[in-house]
Amino acid sequence: MLGYGSGAMADLLILVAHPQIEHSRVAARLMRRAAGLHASLKAGVEVRDLYALYPDYWIDVAAEQAALAAAKLVVWLHPVHWYGMPPLMKLWLDEVFSFGWAYGPGGQALRGKDLWLVASTGGPQDSYQPSGYNRHFFDAFLPPYEQTAALTGLRWLPPLVMHGAHRVPEAELQAHEDIFAQRLAQYPDWPEIAALEAETACLVPADARPAD
Ligand SMILES: Cc1cc2nc3c(=O)[nH]c(=O)nc-3n(C[C@H](O)[C@H](O)[C@H](O)COP(=O)(O)O)c2cc1C
């Protein structure tokens, strides 16, 4: 699957980044479910499988920005690799969230949209605590994501995370998939959203970067 759904004008934009989706238990399943939703939802859904679209890492920045401009909810769906995002997702971010488009003077394109991280970890939940082998609660790995959202005017929604992805029982995986689908179907009417604070304004001045 490359891009799938109702086209580049979708309200719900699901960006999937998994370097080995053929071996995936979690991301592949959520990607399939999201792609299947577009027929039943009023809001359009577009699923973009970044590793399938860009096997050579040549990202079509204009196409990605057009898909983002149309979206209201942007979903980053990926496994956690080295406590962060897989490399193509990071390259996507470096290239697509550009100065003057996503942030800095004139960089307003993402303001007012929502960003939802849907991730999975190999480490089980109890590894993500001070006494566990990952030494920190999972939230401690999220500030770069949250600040990326704040800098670009995206509202950071509470992430949906599946821990212990390799061993989680089928029933739990199914429940996770159902929550994911339910949230997409109900967006923006989520109970969590009502409790969120207003967006943080982080304005980068024009002279923050040297002139080209
Ligand atoms: C290169 C690489 C790095 C990984 N780094 C982490 C990590 O930092 N923390 C963690 O809990 N799991 C880590 N994992 C495990 C993945 O998060 C796990 O395989 C994935 O969430 C499973 O999702 P999937 O079924 O969609 O493949 C890593 C896996 C790979 C291949």
Ligand as a Chemical Component Dictionary entry (heavy atoms), coordinates in Angstrom:
data_LIG
# 
_chem_comp.id                   LIG 
_chem_comp.type                 NON-POLYMER 
_chem_comp.pdbx_formal_charge   0 
_chem_comp.three_letter_code    LIG 
# 
loop_
_chem_comp_atom.comp_id 
_chem_comp_atom.atom_id 
_chem_comp_atom.alt_atom_id 
_chem_comp_atom.type_symbol 
_chem_comp_atom.charge 
_chem_comp_atom.model_Cartn_x 
_chem_comp_atom.model_Cartn_y 
_chem_comp_atom.model_Cartn_z 
_chem_comp_atom.pdbx_ordinal 
LIG C1  C1  C 0 16.236 -0.520 15.147 1  
LIG C2  C2  C 0 15.242 -0.787 16.239 2  
LIG C3  C3  C 0 15.263 -0.006 17.383 3  
LIG C4  C4  C 0 14.338 -0.240 18.409 4  
LIG N1  N1  N 0 14.373 0.577  19.512 5  
LIG C5  C5  C 0 13.473 0.381  20.514 6  
LIG C6  C6  C 0 13.455 1.257  21.640 7  
LIG O1  O1  O 0 14.194 2.237  21.743 8  
LIG N2  N2  N 0 12.561 0.975  22.624 9  
LIG C7  C7  C 0 11.695 -0.078 22.560 10 
LIG O2  O2  O 0 10.915 -0.273 23.498 11 
LIG N3  N3  N 0 11.661 -0.896 21.479 12 
LIG C8  C8  C 0 12.538 -0.692 20.458 13 
LIG N4  N4  N 0 12.490 -1.473 19.340 14 
LIG C9  C9  C 0 11.410 -2.476 19.197 15 
LIG C10 C10 C 0 10.257 -1.898 18.353 16 
LIG O3  O3  O 0 9.694  -0.770 18.974 17 
LIG C11 C11 C 0 9.201  -2.976 18.118 18 
LIG O4  O4  O 0 9.784  -3.953 17.300 19 
LIG C12 C12 C 0 7.954  -2.394 17.448 20 
LIG O5  O5  O 0 7.310  -1.465 18.257 21 
LIG C13 C13 C 0 6.981  -3.484 17.104 22 
LIG O6  O6  O 0 5.938  -2.916 16.318 23 
LIG P1  P1  P 0 5.472  -3.627 14.972 24 
LIG O7  O7  O 0 4.739  -4.877 15.381 25 
LIG O8  O8  O 0 4.600  -2.658 14.264 26 
LIG O9  O9  O 0 6.715  -3.960 14.196 27 
LIG C14 C14 C 0 13.400 -1.280 18.298 28 
LIG C15 C15 C 0 13.390 -2.077 17.152 29 
LIG C16 C16 C 0 14.294 -1.832 16.116 30 
LIG C17 C17 C 0 14.252 -2.693 14.881 31 
# 
loop_
_chem_comp_bond.comp_id 
_chem_comp_bond.atom_id_1 
_chem_comp_bond.atom_id_2 
_chem_comp_bond.value_order 
_chem_comp_bond.pdbx_ordinal 
LIG C1  C2  SING 1  
LIG C2  C3  SING 2  
LIG C2  C16 DOUB 3  
LIG C3  C4  DOUB 4  
LIG C4  N1  SING 5  
LIG C4  C14 SING 6  
LIG N1  C5  DOUB 7  
LIG C5  C6  SING 8  
LIG C5  C8  SING 9  
LIG C6  O1  DOUB 10 
LIG C6  N2  SING 11 
LIG N2  C7  SING 12 
LIG C7  O2  DOUB 13 
LIG C7  N3  SING 14 
LIG N3  C8  DOUB 15 
LIG C8  N4  SING 16 
LIG N4  C9  SING 17 
LIG N4  C14 SING 18 
LIG C9  C10 SING 19 
LIG C10 O3  SING 20 
LIG C10 C11 SING 21 
LIG C11 O4  SING 22 
LIG C11 C12 SING 23 
LIG C12 O5  SING 24 
LIG C12 C13 SING 25 
LIG C13 O6  SING 26 
LIG O6  P1  SING 27 
LIG P1  O7  DOUB 28 
LIG P1  O8  SING 29 
LIG P1  O9  SING 30 
LIG C14 C15 DOUB 31 
LIG C15 C16 SING 32 
LIG C16 C17 SING 33 
# 
